[in-house]
Amino acid sequence: MRIVGFFAVFVLGASIGIGATWSWMVFGPSAYPSVSPGEVRAEDDHRDYSTASSMPTKQLASRLLARAGRSFVADTRYGNSPFDWVGFYAQPKPYGDTLCSVDFVTVPRKVVHGRVEKQNDFWEDDISVERMFFVWKLPGTDPKVTREDACAHDRDFRGRLIYARETLDVSALEREANILPVAVAKAKSGKVDFKLTCLDARDDNHPKACNGVELLAHVDLRNVSQVDQAETTKTEHSERHVDWVYMRHGWIAGCGKNEATRIEAISTQVYGRHANWEGDLQEINIVRSTFC
């Protein structure tokens, strides 16, 4: 999810955590009339600014953005010192019964460095906000743990967040967070009662069958990187869902050396018997491939 406009500027200032606006940082003080943002004092933290109609823009921005910046709980700094850009993680919140949502805010190089150093810096987006997810309710999770506590205290963001672009994809993620663990358990026990295929296409010229039971038995929801709802077919009494689940692999420099695994899960949701995030698993098709 990409957010622009007022909210984007709002979060941007919060992420850089300074009194001046990002425009001042990038283009210099001569770009706009000089207005002192004012000191952000402790007593301002809970002040109601909804009636501050006469306050200059930069001063209002500095107060509100500094307040919002305190809500971030972790960050990732990309590159060596000096680093080029920063990603901030907002407080995780419950989403349904099995997921936590996290707003991931990225601040680009030109804002971090405070100047435009390259032509691409100028055209780079000023900020992006994406809603990511992770599965908190995994096999073996203490049943006494509530979703509120699980999301509020979890800070294990790196290499674990799942990308779901649209609302339907989030629904697919909820569905697979419930269906896949059951399929994995069956694969581990060797009692697979659904159709299962596996294709190893890492060599484009010589694709071959692979051991789907063994691969499925080692699937971990913490290694899912993206979920797409590929297809939905509705009847009078049910829905047939085709979901694509992409697994995360380590990055290796070089074309054709990076491995990708896609799990296609086909399930049926029967009205009156299944909730939106439930279904009867009918088929799993696994494809292993490589990309540049």
PyMOL commands that set and color helices and strands:
alter all, ss='L'
color gray80, all
select helices_A, chain A and resi 6-16+22-27+29-31+42-44+57-69+109-113+119-123+147-153+167-189+212-217+221-223
alter helices_A, ss='H'
color red, helices_A
select strands_A, chain A and resi 74-78+85-89+93-95+99-107+128-135+162-163+195-200+208-209+224-234+238-247+258-270+280-291
alter strands_A, ss='S'
color yellow, strands_A
deselect
rebuild
show_as cartoon
